[in-house]
Amino acid sequence: MKGYGQHYRSAWLLVILLILGGIVGGLIGHALSSVQHLAFLNQGPGIGLPATTLNLDFLTLTFGFTFKVNPVSILGFIAAFIIYLRL
């Protein structure tokens, strides 16, 4: 039973908010990279696994993901976490 002032926070909600924060931060960083002095905001390391294909003749599976981290996407993650804590 939840008392007054207690909130139920789902782990799925945190994951969704972090994904949205990263996407929004990445889009803002990409938009700001067209400004000459802010081009560094879209630079960052790429982390992930390259696409790999498993062909079983009757089924073909492709696995892989890439995650590009830039300074603005990190700010998006932090903002999403703060929003999660305030819910």
N, C-alpha and C positions, 0 to 999 in steps of 0.2 A: 504494500500500500504506500503510495507516494504521499508525502506530507506537503504542506504549503511551502512553496519556494523550491521544491526539488524537481529536477527535470530529468527525463530519461533521454540519454544521448546514445544513439546507435553508432556502432563502428562503421556501418555502411554509410551513414550520413557524413561522417568524417572523411571517408574515402571519396565520396562524390564531391564534397566541398573542396578537397585538395586537388582533385582532377580539374574541377572548374576554375579554381584559383590559378593552377598552372597554365591552363589554356588561355585564360584572360591575360595573365602576366606575359605569356609568350606572344600573344597578339599585340599587346601594348608595346613590348620590346621590339617586335618586328616593325610596327608603325613608326616608332621613334628612331629606328635605325636609318631612316632616310635623311634625318638631320645629320649633317657632317660631324658635329661635335658629340653626338649621342650614338654613334655607330657601335660603340663598344657594348651597348645595352643588349644587342642581339648576338653577341659572341659568347660562346661557352662550350664546354665539352659535351660530346655526344656519348651517351652511355646506353648500352644495350647489346642485343644479339642480332647479327645480320640474318636476313631471311634464309632459311634452310628448307629444302623441299624433300619430303619422303614419298617416293613413288612406289606403291604396292600393286601396280597394274590395275586393280579394280578401284583403288582409292588413292588420291594424291593429297597429302597434307603439307601445308606450309606454315612454319613457325618463325617467329621473329618479332622484335620490337626495338624501337630506338627512342630514347628519352634525351632531349636536348635541354640542358640546364643553362639559363642565363640569369643575370642579376634581377631582372624584372619578374621572371617566373618565380624566383625565390621569394620576392616580396609578395607575389600572389599567393604562394603557399602559406606565408606567415599571416596574411590578411584572412585567408580561409580558415586557418586554425583559430584566430582570434574570434571570427564570427561563430565558429563552432563552440567555443567556450562561452560565448554570450547567449547562446540559445538556451 
